[in-house]
Every structure is written in C-alpha cells, then in structure tokens.
Amino acid sequence: MKICYDNCEQPKYGLTFEGAFHGRTLGTLSLNRSKSVHRRDFPELSGIHDVPHSMAGVERLREKLDPDHGHIPPEQVAFLILEPVQGEGGYQIPEPEFMRAVNDLCDEHDIPLIADEIQSGVGRTGEMWASDHFDFEPDVITSAKALRVGATISSADIFPEEKSRISSTWGAGDILSSIQGTLTVAAIREHDLLSHATQAGERFLGQLEDLQESHPETVVDVRGLGLMTAVEFDTKDRREAVVDAALQRGLLTLGCGQKTLRLLPPLDVRERELDIAVDLLDDAIDHVES
Ligand SMILES: Cc1ncc(COP(=O)(O)O)c(C=O)c1O
C-alpha cells in the first residue's frame, strides 16, 4: 500500500472488493470486507471504496471512475487490491472474465494493481502465483505463508527511489526465514511441485465432488484451484461441527467465508494422504449428519 501511495501524486483513494481479507495490520484492516471481528472499532484509512466481487462490481467501479459522471478521479486512486483467490472470504475462485475486466479497467485508468498472494501464492494453486491463471498483471505482489517469510514484490516503475521510504527494521524476515523462503522456491522448482499441485489438486477435487454426491443434503458446493480446495455446507453450524469432527479424527481444516471449510494440503502431498483426508472428512460429515 505504501509503495502505491508513494507512487500516486494525489493519493486519496484505494479500491477493494467485498469478501476481501488483507491481514490484521492497522493499515490493511481498512481494506478488509470479510469478518467484522478484525476491523471492529479500530480507526480507518480514509478513501477506501469497495464493490462486489463480481462482473457487476467491476461495472460499478467503471461508473465510479468515469471521468465525466463518476465521483472518484482515477488519478487520485493509489491502488486496487485483490486476492486472486479470496481466502478468508470463502475460497472464491473468480471467473477469468472478471480478472481480465479488473486488469483492463486498471490499465485504462493507470491504477496500480496489488495482488495479495499471501494465501494463494507460492504454488498452492498450481502456478507460482494464482494471478498466473488469469490475464492479470499485478504491479505489486504480497507474499508470505508458504514462502515462510513475508516479501513484497513490486515493478521497478512504481517502487520508491528514496532510500528508507518504506523499509522497516523489525518486521521479521531474518536470515534464517529468508533462507527458508529461498529453499522453498528452489524445492518447488527442483521437484516440479507446480505440476504436482495441479495434478493432485484435480484428483482431489474429483474426490470432493464424489463426497458432495454422497452428502447432497449438507454439502452445497466443492471448489478448488490446484490444492486450494474448499467444501461449502448448508449452514455455518454444520461447517463448525464438521471442522471439529474432522479434527477429532486427525484432519486439520479451517473455516472460511460464512459456511465453507478450507483444505490446504502441502505442495508435496501424496495421493495416499489425500485419500486418507477424504475418508476422514467423509466420516466426519457422516457423524455430523447423524
Ligand atoms: C490474503 C491474506 N492477506 C494477508 C494476510 C496477512 O495477515 P496478517 O496481517 O494477520 O499477518 C493473510 C493472513 O491470513 C491473508 O490470508
């Protein structure tokens, strides 16, 4: 965000999507549109506008940015931020047209795009960045989690030239975690883990689709991109009960969105482990249903 604010001559606005989650640091809270618990009663950054995470949302944005009829001057927009696959918001995998439309709109108005790849990046979707699945060219990419260290990547065009403008001293990222990050990327390349995540993810999603067929009353959707996979239930209570029952059986999952359960196997997961996961989840759902 600071890279983009610094790049903009009159930084007044930032754009975000409904369902977004960009972390718990004070600045990013203002971008969040998922759970209220993160934002409640904390001060807000001014000028953050949100629109629905859909083609209708992009249309609304187009109207807001229209130089003749809109109310947001595009030259005062420092950035548009999005998660290429929404994480906390419920593992929402966008349509390619949506991503293309966002990309084109930002291009048209010269608005820098931030891809928050903290959850979706570093191979989890079968590409190094989830953005790579789409016609989508971010100017800034945030990374962490699977990288084992936080890293912000920016095109040279917009990165501040002034020394010490955006750096921090103790925001983690010591030598050990930097080495972990470097070795993680090296291992992904060496063991071709992107292809593995794609193949394993496709197979796993097929198994989850079978799971949905055997629980038609309670499982309302399954979806995934690579190994970023999710099962949506009919109610939040059911989801919570399944997360608990799965944990009792040895399968660690996590809720996201209103009533979705996410599964995020490691990139080197074996078929056998995925089979076990599906059996445990099936058993957990049976238990909750009965
Ligand atoms: C998409 C996304 N962005 C950013 C973050 C960073 O969160 P935090 O500020 O809590 O480290 C997360 C962590 O869950 C995330 O999923």
The ligand as a MOL file (V3000), in Angstrom:
LIG
                    3D

  0  0  0     0  0            999 V3000
M  V30 BEGIN CTAB
M  V30 COUNTS 16 16 0 0 0
M  V30 BEGIN ATOM
M  V30 1 C -4.9030 -12.9010 1.8660 0
M  V30 2 C -4.1550 -12.5390 3.1140 0
M  V30 3 N -3.5270 -11.3670 3.1940 0
M  V30 4 C -2.8200 -11.0140 4.2660 0
M  V30 5 C -2.7130 -11.8340 5.3630 0
M  V30 6 C -1.8200 -11.3980 6.4810 0
M  V30 7 O -2.4210 -11.4180 7.6840 0
M  V30 8 P -1.7030 -10.8590 8.9960 0
M  V30 9 O -1.6130 -9.3860 8.8770 0
M  V30 10 O -2.6300 -11.2960 10.0490 0
M  V30 11 O -0.3800 -11.5000 9.0780 0
M  V30 12 C -3.3740 -13.0660 5.3540 0
M  V30 13 C -3.2990 -13.9490 6.5420 0
M  V30 14 O -4.1180 -14.6920 6.9210 0
M  V30 15 C -4.1130 -13.4310 4.2020 0
M  V30 16 O -4.7580 -14.6050 4.1310 0
M  V30 END ATOM
M  V30 BEGIN BOND
M  V30 1 1 1 2
M  V30 2 1 2 3
M  V30 3 2 2 15
M  V30 4 2 3 4
M  V30 5 1 4 5
M  V30 6 1 5 6
M  V30 7 2 5 12
M  V30 8 1 6 7
M  V30 9 1 7 8
M  V30 10 2 8 9
M  V30 11 1 8 10
M  V30 12 1 8 11
M  V30 13 1 12 13
M  V30 14 1 12 15
M  V30 15 2 13 14
M  V30 16 1 15 16
M  V30 END BOND
M  V30 END CTAB
M  END
